[in-house]
Amino acid sequence: MTTALLLEQLMTHPRYGELVEQLRAHTPVHALDQADAATVDALRITTTAGRDVLGSDAHPATVEQTPGWLRLGLLDAFTAWLTGRASTCFHAPDPARPQPVIAAAWRPGVVTCSACVHLVALPRGSAADRTCDACGHRCAGPEHGDGIYPGMVQFGPLIYQYGVCGDCRPPVTTSGGPPRATESAEHDHPRGTGRVRPRGRRGHGRGRGRR
């Protein structure tokens, strides 16, 4: 069983919240403070990108209500970064020094710092740019009523981007939970080129549709 599947089982366990509190109680204070600060920064980036790029707010999302393909992709990217299996940008973001990091469903195995998000960009109008990350459907385009709906999920310091067709749009929930997800509005910009950064700098994002 992969590390991502093990983490998924842990997160869906009824005592997950209790286990998290026990782990936090046994984690050195300085490490906990760094991890919490990185998580706050990642949430700020997600919120800013959702508002400025996707035209929406970030919403709390439960693990159970996050589609399996999205949940496993997110957790695979997260565990790949934690275990050193992921390819990174030249800044080499290190889990031992937590900071916001970016991954994308269409670039599996790649994790970058927030300044190098362009490394997961897709060429404008390319086949990959029009392909649903959930089912593989190649969308005809919003002018045909068949656009890509971009979104992102934040889990701890990791921000995971994705794009889906209309049939695969995950629901947005207002329930409490570890991940946070964004909704998007119609856009003409390419998916995955957002320069989302801390401290509220405006991004230029890519995607079409709603999440």
Buried (B, 14 or more C-beta within 10 A) or exposed (E): EEBBEEBBEBBEEEEBEEEEEEEEEEEEEEEBEBBBBBBEBBBBBBBBBBBBBBBBEBBBBBBEBBBEBBBBBBBBBBBBBBEEEBEBBEEEBEBEEBBBBBBBBBBBEBBBBBBBBEBBBBEEEEEBBBBBBBEEBEBEEBEEEBBBBBBBBBBBBBBBBBBBBBEBBBEBBEEEBBBBBBBBBEBEBBBBBBBBBBEEEBBEBBBBBBB
